[in-house]
Amino acid sequence: MRRLLLPMLMLMAAVSSLLLLSGCQEEEAGDDELEMRALFAEARKLDEQGKHHEALVRYETILGRHPNWMSTRLNAGMAAYDSGQYEKAAGHFELIHKYGPNDWYIVRKLIQCYERLGRDDKVAVFRKKLTDLRNKKDGSPLLKSFHGFSRDYIPVGTMHLIGYEFFEPKKHGRFWLFKLEDHHRKPLSIFLIHSTPFHNGKGQRLFYLTEACPGWMRTWYVGPEGRSYEWSRKRVTEILESKHKPLMVKPLPLDLEVLDVPGGTSPQGPPRPGTQEPEKK
């Protein structure tokens, strides 16, 4: 299968200049630089321990003194998102977006925030912005190379479900992809919504939902639903809650790499470089 996203190394190289290209300049560190660096290091450690709310408190303490430290604000937005404080995360990302409107990574994070907040109007606005950035003649070659983007990041017990949207579904028929990962980011299952060339008696196009996991391929649905992201996300969630039975189960060779989609990056994105302090991984 083809990858939706590029390997981490290439993505890290591409985003290394985003803050500079956006025109977002960070203020110089003052007399409290050592204190702020120590606080930042403490926040990073808490983040790595999964104590995202505690990390957020420290990031925002730094921002209280240095509101223009955008790399710290990025970490604050990520920590807010990871701790389920989506409104606060959106606020941080919106401010970064204000100073760097062409930063597609931040646009993608705003889409994820507003999906969690149920703000369909905002999701639509930023989805259009992401598409426009991708279609710009002089736009990011990296963004143009992607087949899709992570639109959603949903906690599922100790796991998480990542919702992906394909950019050009009319060309290849793939609309949505949902990847279930454990807390080590190991993929467990991949669900794909795909359109067919067939229509029902009412003239509605038919879609099907498949799941690929080690050793098995399951077909969960065939019908006119599937064009809607919200419907697809709800159906996959219900499957994970054992509310549906598969229509067909097919064994696959265990060495078949059906879970290699999409690969290369984590749903939260790569570490981003800073100019004043270390960055969140």
C-alpha positions in Angstrom: 0.0 0.0 0.0 1.1 3.5 -0.7 1.9 5.8 2.3 -0.2 8.8 3.0 2.6 10.6 4.8 6.3 10.8 4.3 9.0 9.4 6.7 9.7 11.4 9.8 13.1 12.5 8.7 11.8 14.3 5.7 8.9 15.9 7.6 11.2 17.2 10.3 13.5 18.8 7.7 10.5 20.5 6.0 9.0 22.0 9.2 12.4 23.2 10.5 11.9 26.5 8.6 8.1 27.0 9.2 8.4 29.5 12.0 10.9 31.6 10.1 8.9 31.5 6.9 5.8 32.5 8.7 7.3 35.7 9.8 6.7 34.8 13.4 9.7 36.2 15.4 10.4 35.2 19.0 11.6 37.8 21.5 15.1 37.6 22.9 15.5 35.8 26.3 16.0 38.2 29.2 17.5 37.9 32.7 15.2 35.1 33.5 16.5 32.8 30.7 18.0 30.2 33.0 14.8 30.1 35.1 12.6 29.7 32.0 14.8 27.0 30.6 14.6 25.1 33.8 10.8 25.4 33.8 10.7 24.3 30.2 12.8 21.3 30.9 10.5 20.4 33.8 7.4 20.7 31.5 9.0 18.5 28.9 9.7 15.8 31.5 6.1 15.9 32.7 5.0 15.7 29.1 7.1 12.6 28.5 5.5 11.0 31.7 2.0 11.7 30.2 1.3 14.4 32.8 0.1 16.8 30.1 -2.0 19.1 32.3 0.9 19.7 34.7 3.2 20.3 31.7 0.7 22.8 30.3 0.7 24.8 33.5 4.4 25.3 33.2 4.3 26.1 29.5 1.7 28.8 30.2 3.7 30.1 33.1 6.5 30.8 30.6 4.1 32.3 28.2 2.8 34.6 30.9 6.3 36.3 30.8 7.1 35.7 27.2 3.9 35.6 25.1 5.8 35.8 21.8 7.8 32.5 22.4 5.8 30.7 19.7 7.8 27.5 20.1 6.7 27.3 23.7 3.1 28.2 22.6 3.2 25.2 20.3 4.2 22.9 23.1 1.4 24.5 25.2 -1.1 23.8 22.4 0.1 20.2 22.1 -0.1 19.6 25.9 -3.6 21.2 26.1 -4.7 18.8 23.3 -3.2 15.8 24.9 -4.8 16.6 28.2 -8.3 17.0 26.5 -8.4 20.8 26.9 -9.4 21.3 23.2 -10.7 24.8 23.6 -7.5 25.9 25.2 -5.4 24.1 22.6 -7.3 25.8 19.8 -6.6 29.2 21.4 -2.9 28.5 21.3 -2.9 27.2 17.8 -5.1 30.1 16.6 -2.6 32.6 17.9 0.3 30.8 16.1 -1.9 30.7 12.9 -2.5 34.4 13.2 1.3 35.1 12.8 1.9 32.2 10.4 -1.2 31.7 8.2 0.7 29.5 5.7 1.8 27.0 8.3 -0.1 23.9 7.2 0.9 21.9 10.3 -0.9 24.4 12.5 -3.9 24.4 10.2 -4.1 20.6 10.6 -3.9 20.9 14.4 -6.8 23.4 14.3 -8.9 20.9 12.3 -8.2 18.3 14.9 -9.1 20.7 17.8 -12.4 21.7 16.2 -13.3 18.1 15.4 -13.1 17.3 19.1 -15.1 20.4 19.9 -17.8 19.6 17.4 -17.3 22.9 15.6 -18.2 21.8 12.1 -18.1 25.4 10.9 -14.5 25.8 12.0 -13.5 22.4 10.6 -14.9 23.4 7.2 -13.0 26.7 7.3 -9.6 25.1 8.1 -10.2 22.1 5.8 -10.6 24.6 3.0 -7.5 26.5 4.1 -5.5 23.3 4.1 -6.7 22.4 0.6 -5.9 25.9 -0.6 -2.4 25.7 0.8 -1.9 22.4 -0.9 -3.1 23.7 -4.3 -1.0 26.9 -4.2 1.3 27.0 -7.2 4.3 27.9 -4.9 3.0 25.9 -1.9 4.8 23.3 0.2 6.1 20.4 -2.0 5.8 18.2 1.1 2.2 19.0 1.6 1.5 18.5 -2.1 3.1 15.0 -1.8 0.6 13.9 0.9 -2.3 11.7 0.0 -4.2 12.8 3.1 -4.0 14.3 6.6 -4.8 13.3 10.1 -8.1 15.0 10.8 -9.0 13.5 14.2 -7.3 12.0 17.3 -9.7 10.1 19.5 -8.9 8.5 22.9 -10.2 4.9 23.1 -9.4 3.6 26.6 -5.6 3.2 26.7 -5.5 3.3 22.9 -6.4 6.0 20.4 -8.1 6.2 17.0 -6.7 8.4 14.4 -9.1 9.7 11.7 -7.5 10.5 8.3 -9.0 12.3 5.3 -7.9 11.7 1.8 -7.4 14.8 -0.3 -8.7 13.6 -3.6 -11.3 10.8 -3.0 -12.8 11.2 -6.5 -9.6 10.0 -8.1 -9.1 6.9 -6.1 -12.4 6.3 -4.3 -10.9 6.3 -0.8 -12.6 8.7 1.6 -11.7 8.0 5.2 -9.2 5.9 7.1 -9.2 5.2 10.8 -6.1 3.7 12.5 -6.3 2.2 15.9 -3.0 2.3 17.8 -1.9 1.3 21.3 -0.2 3.7 23.8 3.1 2.8 22.2 1.8 4.0 18.8 1.8 0.4 17.5 -1.0 0.0 14.8 -3.6 -2.6 15.8 -6.2 -2.2 13.1 -6.9 0.0 10.0 -10.4 0.8 8.8 -10.9 2.1 5.3 -14.1 3.7 3.7 -14.0 3.1 0.0 -16.5 4.0 -2.7 -17.6 1.5 -5.4 -18.6 2.1 -9.0 -22.0 0.7 -8.2 -25.3 2.3 -7.2 -28.4 1.0 -5.5 -32.0 1.1 -6.8 -32.4 4.7 -5.7 -29.3 5.7 -7.7 -27.1 6.1 -4.5 -23.5 5.3 -4.8 -22.5 2.3 -2.6 -19.6 2.4 -0.1 -17.9 -0.4 1.8 -15.9 -0.5 5.1 -13.1 -2.9 5.6 -10.7 -3.5 8.5 -7.2 -4.8 8.1 -5.4 -6.3 11.1 -2.6 -8.9 11.5 -3.8 -12.1 9.8 -7.3 -10.9 9.0 -9.3 -8.8 6.6 -12.9 -8.0 7.7 -15.7 -6.4 5.7 -18.1 -4.5 8.0 -20.5 -2.6 5.8 -21.7 -2.2 2.3 -24.3 0.4 1.5 -25.1 4.0 0.6 -23.5 5.5 3.8 -19.9 6.4 4.0 -19.5 9.8 2.3 -20.0 11.5 5.7 -17.0 11.6 8.0 -19.2 11.8 11.1 -21.2 8.7 10.0 -18.0 6.7 9.3 -16.3 7.7 12.6 -19.4 6.7 14.5 -19.6 3.3 12.7 -15.9 2.5 13.4 -16.4 3.5 17.0 -19.4 1.2 17.3 -17.4 -1.6 15.8 -14.8 -1.2 18.4 -17.6 -1.3 21.0 -18.7 -4.7 19.6 -22.0 -3.3 18.4 -21.7 -4.8 14.9 -20.8 -8.1 13.3 -18.6 -8.4 10.2 -20.2 -9.3 6.9 -17.2 -11.3 5.8 -13.9 -12.4 7.4 -10.9 -13.4 5.3 -7.6 -14.8 6.6 -4.4 -13.1 5.4 -0.8 -14.1 5.6 0.7 -12.9 8.9 3.7 -11.4 7.0 1.5 -9.3 4.8 2.2 -5.6 5.8 -1.4 -4.4 5.6 -0.9 -2.0 8.5 1.7 0.1 6.7 -0.8 2.9 6.0 -0.2 5.6 6.7 3.3 5.5 8.1 6.3 7.6 8.9 4.9 10.1 11.4 2.9 10.1 14.6 -0.6 11.7 14.4 0.5 14.5 16.6 3.2 15.4 14.1 7.0 15.8 14.3 9.0 17.8 16.9 9.3 21.4 15.8 12.5 23.4 16.2 12.7 26.4 18.5 14.9 29.4 18.6 14.9 30.0 22.4 14.4 26.7 24.0 14.2 22.9 23.4 11.2 21.6 21.7 8.6 19.0 22.7 9.1 15.7 21.1 
